[in-house]
Amino acid sequence: MNSKGQRRFRLPASYGGLIRYFEDYKSKIELKPDHVIFFTVLLILVVLFLHFYG
């Protein structure tokens, strides 16, 4: 414990510079799988349209 009585979390030495990511991180942008599929199909259609008519 440090001087303020708080516990410090220490990683084992075997981690050797690896970054520790926390599971409680929440992204500012969240997409549903349906939206990703929709935008992917839309992008494919736009590319095909531009290929044939552009």
Backbone atoms as SQL, in Angstrom:
CREATE TABLE atoms (id INTEGER PRIMARY KEY, chain TEXT, resi INTEGER, resn TEXT, atom TEXT, x REAL, y REAL, z REAL);
INSERT INTO atoms VALUES
  (1, 'A', 1, 'MET', 'N', 0.839, -1.187, 0.000),
  (2, 'A', 1, 'MET', 'CA', 0.000, 0.000, 0.000),
  (3, 'A', 1, 'MET', 'C', 0.880, 1.246, 0.000),
  (4, 'A', 2, 'ASN', 'N', 0.386, 2.269, -0.650),
  (5, 'A', 2, 'ASN', 'CA', 1.155, 3.506, -0.671),
  (6, 'A', 2, 'ASN', 'C', 0.781, 4.376, 0.520),
  (7, 'A', 3, 'SER', 'N', 1.278, 5.585, 0.572),
  (8, 'A', 3, 'SER', 'CA', 1.118, 6.446, 1.735),
  (9, 'A', 3, 'SER', 'C', -0.324, 6.870, 1.984),
  (10, 'A', 4, 'LYS', 'N', -1.179, 6.856, 0.979),
  (11, 'A', 4, 'LYS', 'CA', -2.570, 7.274, 1.160),
  (12, 'A', 4, 'LYS', 'C', -3.475, 6.102, 1.536),
  (13, 'A', 5, 'GLY', 'N', -2.921, 4.916, 1.666),
  (14, 'A', 5, 'GLY', 'CA', -3.710, 3.764, 2.045),
  (15, 'A', 5, 'GLY', 'C', -4.462, 3.134, 0.891),
  (16, 'A', 6, 'GLN', 'N', -4.122, 3.502, -0.312),
  (17, 'A', 6, 'GLN', 'CA', -4.784, 2.937, -1.486),
  (18, 'A', 6, 'GLN', 'C', -3.958, 1.778, -2.005),
  (19, 'A', 7, 'ARG', 'N', -4.649, 0.797, -2.540),
  (20, 'A', 7, 'ARG', 'CA', -3.945, -0.340, -3.135),
  (21, 'A', 7, 'ARG', 'C', -3.527, 0.013, -4.549),
  (22, 'A', 8, 'ARG', 'N', -2.357, -0.428, -4.920),
  (23, 'A', 8, 'ARG', 'CA', -1.892, -0.254, -6.297),
  (24, 'A', 8, 'ARG', 'C', -1.951, -1.604, -6.977),
  (25, 'A', 9, 'PHE', 'N', -2.432, -1.610, -8.198),
  (26, 'A', 9, 'PHE', 'CA', -2.499, -2.844, -8.971),
  (27, 'A', 9, 'PHE', 'C', -1.213, -2.977, -9.752),
  (28, 'A', 10, 'ARG', 'N', -0.504, -4.066, -9.532),
  (29, 'A', 10, 'ARG', 'CA', 0.769, -4.283, -10.216),
  (30, 'A', 10, 'ARG', 'C', 0.656, -5.510, -11.100),
  (31, 'A', 11, 'LEU', 'N', 1.123, -5.375, -12.326),
  (32, 'A', 11, 'LEU', 'CA', 1.150, -6.501, -13.251),
  (33, 'A', 11, 'LEU', 'C', 2.407, -7.328, -13.006),
  (34, 'A', 12, 'PRO', 'N', 2.336, -8.625, -13.260),
  (35, 'A', 12, 'PRO', 'CA', 3.545, -9.443, -13.139),
  (36, 'A', 12, 'PRO', 'C', 4.622, -8.979, -14.124),
  (37, 'A', 13, 'ALA', 'N', 5.863, -9.247, -13.803),
  (38, 'A', 13, 'ALA', 'CA', 6.980, -8.813, -14.639),
  (39, 'A', 13, 'ALA', 'C', 6.970, -9.485, -16.006),
  (40, 'A', 14, 'SER', 'N', 6.256, -10.588, -16.141),
  (41, 'A', 14, 'SER', 'CA', 6.243, -11.312, -17.413),
  (42, 'A', 14, 'SER', 'C', 5.489, -10.569, -18.512),
  (43, 'A', 15, 'TYR', 'N', 4.741, -9.533, -18.172),
  (44, 'A', 15, 'TYR', 'CA', 4.001, -8.791, -19.187),
  (45, 'A', 15, 'TYR', 'C', 4.929, -7.944, -20.052),
  (46, 'A', 16, 'GLY', 'N', 6.062, -7.561, -19.593),
  (47, 'A', 16, 'GLY', 'CA', 7.127, -6.935, -20.357),
  (48, 'A', 16, 'GLY', 'C', 6.714, -5.859, -21.344),
  (49, 'A', 17, 'GLY', 'N', 6.010, -4.830, -20.932),
  (50, 'A', 17, 'GLY', 'CA', 5.686, -3.720, -21.813),
  (51, 'A', 17, 'GLY', 'C', 4.399, -3.888, -22.594),
  (52, 'A', 18, 'LEU', 'N', 3.656, -4.950, -22.365),
  (53, 'A', 18, 'LEU', 'CA', 2.378, -5.114, -23.056),
  (54, 'A', 18, 'LEU', 'C', 1.355, -4.157, -22.465),
  (55, 'A', 19, 'ILE', 'N', 0.463, -3.713, -23.289),
  (56, 'A', 19, 'ILE', 'CA', -0.562, -2.768, -22.855),
  (57, 'A', 19, 'ILE', 'C', -1.733, -3.540, -22.266),
  (58, 'A', 20, 'ARG', 'N', -2.256, -3.058, -21.164),
  (59, 'A', 20, 'ARG', 'CA', -3.408, -3.695, -20.539),
  (60, 'A', 20, 'ARG', 'C', -4.655, -2.892, -20.902),
  (61, 'A', 21, 'TYR', 'N', -5.630, -3.555, -21.526),
  (62, 'A', 21, 'TYR', 'CA', -6.871, -2.901, -21.905),
  (63, 'A', 21, 'TYR', 'C', -7.947, -3.234, -20.879),
  (64, 'A', 22, 'PHE', 'N', -8.762, -2.261, -20.563),
  (65, 'A', 22, 'PHE', 'CA', -9.809, -2.458, -19.578),
  (66, 'A', 22, 'PHE', 'C', -11.109, -2.813, -20.270),
  (67, 'A', 23, 'GLU', 'N', -11.871, -3.715, -19.670),
  (68, 'A', 23, 'GLU', 'CA', -13.118, -4.171, -20.268),
  (69, 'A', 23, 'GLU', 'C', -14.251, -3.166, -20.091),
  (70, 'A', 24, 'ASP', 'N', -14.104, -2.195, -19.203),
  (71, 'A', 24, 'ASP', 'CA', -15.177, -1.244, -18.973),
  (72, 'A', 24, 'ASP', 'C', -15.128, -0.061, -19.941),
  (73, 'A', 25, 'TYR', 'N', -14.264, -0.115, -20.950),
  (74, 'A', 25, 'TYR', 'CA', -14.182, 0.948, -21.954),
  (75, 'A', 25, 'TYR', 'C', -15.422, 0.912, -22.828),
  (76, 'A', 26, 'LYS', 'N', -16.029, 2.065, -23.037),
  (77, 'A', 26, 'LYS', 'CA', -17.212, 2.152, -23.876),
  (78, 'A', 26, 'LYS', 'C', -16.912, 3.105, -25.021),
  (79, 'A', 27, 'SER', 'N', -17.096, 2.628, -26.249),
  (80, 'A', 27, 'SER', 'CA', -16.815, 3.422, -27.430),
  (81, 'A', 27, 'SER', 'C', -17.871, 4.508, -27.606),
  (82, 'A', 28, 'LYS', 'N', -17.476, 5.615, -28.212),
  (83, 'A', 28, 'LYS', 'CA', -18.426, 6.689, -28.494),
  (84, 'A', 28, 'LYS', 'C', -19.333, 6.325, -29.656),
  (85, 'A', 29, 'ILE', 'N', -18.843, 5.478, -30.557),
  (86, 'A', 29, 'ILE', 'CA', -19.617, 5.058, -31.725),
  (87, 'A', 29, 'ILE', 'C', -19.904, 3.568, -31.594),
  (88, 'A', 30, 'GLU', 'N', -21.180, 3.225, -31.548),
  (89, 'A', 30, 'GLU', 'CA', -21.556, 1.818, -31.476),
  (90, 'A', 30, 'GLU', 'C', -22.469, 1.500, -32.647),
  (91, 'A', 31, 'LEU', 'N', -22.099, 0.492, -33.431),
  (92, 'A', 31, 'LEU', 'CA', -22.884, 0.087, -34.586),
  (93, 'A', 31, 'LEU', 'C', -23.423, -1.315, -34.376),
  (94, 'A', 32, 'LYS', 'N', -24.665, -1.508, -34.765),
  (95, 'A', 32, 'LYS', 'CA', -25.243, -2.843, -34.731),
  (96, 'A', 32, 'LYS', 'C', -24.748, -3.598, -35.960),
  (97, 'A', 33, 'PRO', 'N', -24.684, -4.925, -35.884),
  (98, 'A', 33, 'PRO', 'CA', -24.252, -5.706, -37.051),
  (99, 'A', 33, 'PRO', 'C', -25.127, -5.471, -38.273),
  (100, 'A', 34, 'ASP', 'N', -26.422, -5.229, -38.076),
  (101, 'A', 34, 'ASP', 'CA', -27.322, -4.951, -39.200),
  (102, 'A', 34, 'ASP', 'C', -26.898, -3.694, -39.953),
  (103, 'A', 35, 'HIS', 'N', -26.487, -2.674, -39.213),
  (104, 'A', 35, 'HIS', 'CA', -26.065, -1.424, -39.849),
  (105, 'A', 35, 'HIS', 'C', -24.781, -1.622, -40.651),
  (106, 'A', 36, 'VAL', 'N', -23.861, -2.409, -40.121),
  (107, 'A', 36, 'VAL', 'CA', -22.603, -2.668, -40.832),
  (108, 'A', 36, 'VAL', 'C', -22.881, -3.395, -42.140),
  (109, 'A', 37, 'ILE', 'N', -23.760, -4.393, -42.107),
  (110, 'A', 37, 'ILE', 'CA', -24.114, -5.134, -43.325),
  (111, 'A', 37, 'ILE', 'C', -24.797, -4.212, -44.323),
  (112, 'A', 38, 'PHE', 'N', -25.718, -3.365, -43.856),
  (113, 'A', 38, 'PHE', 'CA', -26.427, -2.442, -44.737),
  (114, 'A', 38, 'PHE', 'C', -25.457, -1.493, -45.438),
  (115, 'A', 39, 'PHE', 'N', -24.551, -0.886, -44.680),
  (116, 'A', 39, 'PHE', 'CA', -23.614, 0.068, -45.281),
  (117, 'A', 39, 'PHE', 'C', -22.617, -0.625, -46.211),
  (118, 'A', 40, 'THR', 'N', -22.267, -1.873, -45.913),
  (119, 'A', 40, 'THR', 'CA', -21.378, -2.622, -46.797),
  (120, 'A', 40, 'THR', 'C', -22.054, -2.903, -48.129),
  (121, 'A', 41, 'VAL', 'N', -23.309, -3.360, -48.084),
  (122, 'A', 41, 'VAL', 'CA', -24.058, -3.629, -49.316),
  (123, 'A', 41, 'VAL', 'C', -24.275, -2.332, -50.087),
  (124, 'A', 42, 'LEU', 'N', -24.588, -1.255, -49.388),
  (125, 'A', 42, 'LEU', 'CA', -24.779, 0.040, -50.038),
  (126, 'A', 42, 'LEU', 'C', -23.492, 0.496, -50.730),
  (127, 'A', 43, 'LEU', 'N', -22.360, 0.324, -50.082),
  (128, 'A', 43, 'LEU', 'CA', -21.081, 0.700, -50.686),
  (129, 'A', 43, 'LEU', 'C', -20.791, -0.140, -51.926),
  (130, 'A', 44, 'ILE', 'N', -21.080, -1.435, -51.865),
  (131, 'A', 44, 'ILE', 'CA', -20.876, -2.299, -53.031),
  (132, 'A', 44, 'ILE', 'C', -21.758, -1.851, -54.185),
  (133, 'A', 45, 'LEU', 'N', -23.015, -1.511, -53.905),
  (134, 'A', 45, 'LEU', 'CA', -23.920, -1.055, -54.963),
  (135, 'A', 45, 'LEU', 'C', -23.460, 0.262, -55.573),
  (136, 'A', 46, 'VAL', 'N', -22.974, 1.176, -54.753),
  (137, 'A', 46, 'VAL', 'CA', -22.477, 2.459, -55.264),
  (138, 'A', 46, 'VAL', 'C', -21.254, 2.232, -56.146),
  (139, 'A', 47, 'VAL', 'N', -20.349, 1.361, -55.728),
  (140, 'A', 47, 'VAL', 'CA', -19.154, 1.076, -56.525),
  (141, 'A', 47, 'VAL', 'C', -19.542, 0.439, -57.856),
  (142, 'A', 48, 'LEU', 'N', -20.482, -0.510, -57.835),
  (143, 'A', 48, 'LEU', 'CA', -20.935, -1.134, -59.081),
  (144, 'A', 48, 'LEU', 'C', -21.615, -0.122, -59.999),
  (145, 'A', 49, 'PHE', 'N', -22.438, 0.753, -59.433),
  (146, 'A', 49, 'PHE', 'CA', -23.103, 1.788, -60.222),
  (147, 'A', 49, 'PHE', 'C', -22.075, 2.697, -60.886),
  (148, 'A', 50, 'LEU', 'N', -21.080, 3.134, -60.117),
  (149, 'A', 50, 'LEU', 'CA', -20.056, 4.015, -60.680),
  (150, 'A', 50, 'LEU', 'C', -19.186, 3.290, -61.704),
  (151, 'A', 51, 'HIS', 'N', -18.992, 2.002, -61.530),
  (152, 'A', 51, 'HIS', 'CA', -18.189, 1.232, -62.475),
  (153, 'A', 51, 'HIS', 'C', -18.890, 1.138, -63.833),
  (154, 'A', 52, 'PHE', 'N', -20.200, 0.921, -63.822),
  (155, 'A', 52, 'PHE', 'CA', -20.928, 0.741, -65.072),
  (156, 'A', 52, 'PHE', 'C', -21.412, 2.054, -65.694),
  (157, 'A', 53, 'TYR', 'N', -21.720, 3.059, -64.883),
  (158, 'A', 53, 'TYR', 'CA', -22.301, 4.295, -65.409),
  (159, 'A', 53, 'TYR', 'C', -21.413, 5.519, -65.216),
  (160, 'A', 54, 'GLY', 'N', -20.296, 5.387, -64.545),
  (161, 'A', 54, 'GLY', 'CA', -19.488, 6.559, -64.230),
  (162, 'A', 54, 'GLY', 'C', -18.345, 6.808, -65.147);
